Amino acid sequence: IMANTVAVGAALGLVGYDFEILAKVLREHFGAGEIGEGNVKAAKAGYEYAQENFRGDFGYHLSAIGDAKRMLLNGNESIALGAMAAGCKF
């Protein structure tokens, strides 16, 4: 699992994403114990490696757009909500 975490850290390092956001997500998902902190360290290693070795070579960069509340749903859920909003009664 930590190999995937290194890759996520490296990907976010390439696009200049704030590492602390990733660390927060990892701690929420894996817990603040040994496993969570191990994943944070693995992600940090990938992040720093990408920042040090490839940062200027990658043309895409992410920036924060604010803390607006957003709805997360899949395609089936969005179709169902659209049908209900349109008054469909099937």
Beta strands, then each sheet from edge to edge (+ up, - down):
end
